[in-house]
């Protein structure tokens, strides 16, 4: 699958490699004690993302992400995460959207466990995109309540802001994923800053990238876009 993945994301590496490399970096470069580090993820709730949740280090990371990986738990969630950091510990947040690339080298779909047909990935982004581009009937009508589907509404609003660019994109799902990443990255940074006084630790590590899911039986990849360690006293 490496050839198929790197044709879209030349710098992508297997998720296990990314996890190991960046955990080593925060340990050796920033003095993090992983036994006293609380991890959070802001990635899509899709079950295929289990390989990118740092579960090999922390079995139950704090979960901020909803559909597409946007941190829908908001400022309340960020403050809760801050309050859960171990005494004299550290905080590490991994964030980003995901996209599927199947064995045929096509973006936006994968073969999932136990299924015989390709399905969309990220399904939430694909649904909003298809509605926006007119490939399916509008998923929402004027007057519809947002109460029980507000996450998809928000995602649709985000893509609508860039409708013209998506209409002319050679690979709309790829382009939409890039746009969503930018939104998530900005949101995570803003939320950390807004909750800076709630963190008991001096440093918060942020690792952002696009998760590339592949057909069942193959390892997922991550295309890292941002890595920073924020010094809370300087924000």
Number of C-alpha atoms within 10 A of each C-alpha: 16 18 11 17 27 15 11 16 17 12 13 23 21 19 21 16 13 18 22 13 11 15 18 15 13 18 12 11 10 12 12 21 15 18 11 14 20 23 24 23 23 27 29 26 16 16 8 20 16 13 18 23 23 20 13 12 16 15 10 13 17 19 22 24 23 17 22 29 24 27 26 20 15 14 18 12 18 25 19 15 22 22 14 15 19 15 11 11 18 25 25 21 21 22 29 32 29 30 26 27 23 25 19 10 19 14 24 25 24 25 21 20 10 7 9 8 9 13 15 18 27 26 19 18 25 20 19 23 23 17 16 20 16 9 10 12 11 14 14 14 8 6 6 8 11 12 8 8 10 13 17 20 16 16 20 22 14 16 21 16 11 13 17 11 14 21 13 9 13 10 13 19 22 17 16 22 22 17 17 21 23 15 17 23 22 10 17 24 12 13 17 22 16 14 18 22 14 16 21 18 21 16 20 22 19 21 21 25 23 22 26 29 30 27 20 16 9 13 16 26 28 25 23 18 15 13 13 12 15 17 13 18 10 7 10
